[in-house]
Amino acid sequence: MSDHIDNTDKIIFAEVARWLAAVRRRPGLVAHGCCHYCDEALAPALLFCNVDCRDDYEKEQAAMIRAGRAG
């Protein structure tokens, strides 16, 4: 029985490693002096002007991925 469990563990760990690698390859946001959600002017190192803009951006991106329009 432990052979089946060991094999299943290997499969699960391989899948997790594959998904983590895919996420790490995905390009991240680059700070460009404006909020990525509302375009408000920001300090050069910031991505969003506040938590609400960050959360709204993430929700919008998740919805686009669910709709098949990753971007």
C-alpha positions in Angstrom: 0.0 0.0 0.0 2.8 2.4 0.7 4.0 2.1 -2.9 0.8 3.6 -4.1 1.0 6.4 -1.6 4.7 7.1 -2.4 3.8 7.2 -6.1 0.9 9.6 -5.5 3.2 11.8 -3.4 5.7 12.0 -6.2 2.9 12.9 -8.7 1.5 15.6 -6.4 5.0 17.1 -5.7 5.8 17.1 -9.4 2.5 19.0 -10.2 3.1 21.5 -7.4 6.7 22.1 -8.7 5.4 22.5 -12.3 2.7 25.1 -11.2 5.2 27.0 -9.1 7.6 27.2 -12.0 4.9 28.5 -14.2 4.0 31.2 -11.7 7.6 32.2 -11.3 8.0 32.6 -15.1 5.1 35.0 -15.3 6.2 38.5 -15.7 5.5 40.8 -12.7 4.4 44.4 -12.6 7.0 47.1 -13.1 6.8 50.4 -11.3 6.4 53.3 -13.8 5.4 56.2 -11.6 1.6 55.7 -11.9 -0.9 53.4 -10.1 -1.5 50.3 -12.3 -5.2 50.6 -11.6 -6.2 54.2 -11.5 -3.2 55.9 -13.1 -2.7 58.3 -10.2 0.9 59.7 -10.0 3.1 57.8 -7.5 6.6 57.6 -6.1 8.8 55.7 -8.6 9.0 52.5 -6.5 5.3 52.0 -5.9 2.8 49.9 -8.0 -0.5 51.0 -6.5 -1.7 54.2 -4.7 -3.5 52.2 -2.0 -4.7 48.8 -1.0 -8.1 49.3 -2.6 -6.5 49.8 -6.1 -4.3 46.8 -5.6 -7.2 44.6 -4.6 -9.4 45.9 -7.5 -6.5 45.3 -9.9 -6.1 41.7 -8.7 -9.8 41.0 -8.9 -9.9 42.4 -12.4 -7.0 40.3 -13.5 -8.5 37.2 -11.9 -11.8 37.8 -13.8 -9.9 38.2 -17.1 -8.0 34.9 -16.5 -11.3 33.2 -15.8 -12.8 34.7 -19.0 -9.8 33.4 -20.9 -8.3 36.8 -21.6 -5.1 36.6 -19.5 -3.4 39.9 -19.5 
